[in-house]
Amino acid sequence: MSSERRLFAEHAWDIPSGVELLQTTRYGGVSQAPYDSFNLALHVGDDSSAVLKNRDLLRQYLPSEPLWLNQVHGEHVLDADQEVHGTPDADAAVTTQAERVLVIMTADCLPVYFVDRQARVIGLAHAGWRGLAKGVLTKTWALMCEKVPDLKASDVDVFLGPAIGPQAFEVGQEVKDIFLLWGANRAQAFSDGVAGKTCANLYLLAAMELSQLGIGHIHAYHWCTYSQDQFYSFRRSKVTGRMASLLWIKKHT
C-alpha cells in the first residue's frame, strides 16, 4: 500500500505515552464507490455488510469495541465511564477507564482529541460549526475537570484532526454572526471567499475556544478534507463515507 493509500493518517504529533490515538482515512477497506473504501458509518447509505467488515478490520487495531455515537451536531458530552446501552445521542465523550475506546466519525467536521499527559482522563469531540457554536469543547473540558478535580489546563494536550480547510469552508453571514456573540475576536476566523462568500476556519475557531479555557498546548496539522482526496468530504462529494477518530488510555502494566 502506497503512502497515499494507508489505513491511518500520518501525523507529526508527539502523543503522550499513556494514550493511543488513531485517525482513519478513506483507504484500506471494502466499501464500493461512492463510499470507497474504508467507510465506517452505517447511516450514509452504504452496504451495511461492507461497513461491518470495515469495522472488523479496524477492530484488530483496538483493545476493545469502540463506543459508537449517534452524532447530532450538538453539545451533549457522554460520560463513557457509565454503563452505555445502544448508540447514544452525543457529539463528545470522556473517560477515565483504560482501554475504553472513544470514537467519533467525520467527513469535514473537526475531530478534537483531549489528552491528559498523565493519562488520567481523555476526551474526544465532534466539532462542526454547530457544535463549536454550542460550546461542545467547553462542555467536554468541563466533564474532564469534573472527573479529575485537580486537572489543570497545563496538564492537557489537544490535537486537532483532519477537517475542511479555511479556504474551502463557505458559510453564510448568519454563521459568522453566531460566533461573534462569543466575542469580536472571532471575526479573525472568517475571511472573504469567492463570489462574495464567507469562509470559516474551524481550526482557528476551536483553538480560540480552547485558549479561552486556558488550554495552550494545541496541536494542528491543518489538513483539508475537501482538497485532499485521502479523506472523505461531504462538501466535496455529498454522498460519501465517514472516517473515524479514536482515542483510548493504555492499560497499565
Disulfide bonds with the S-S distance in Angstrom:
none
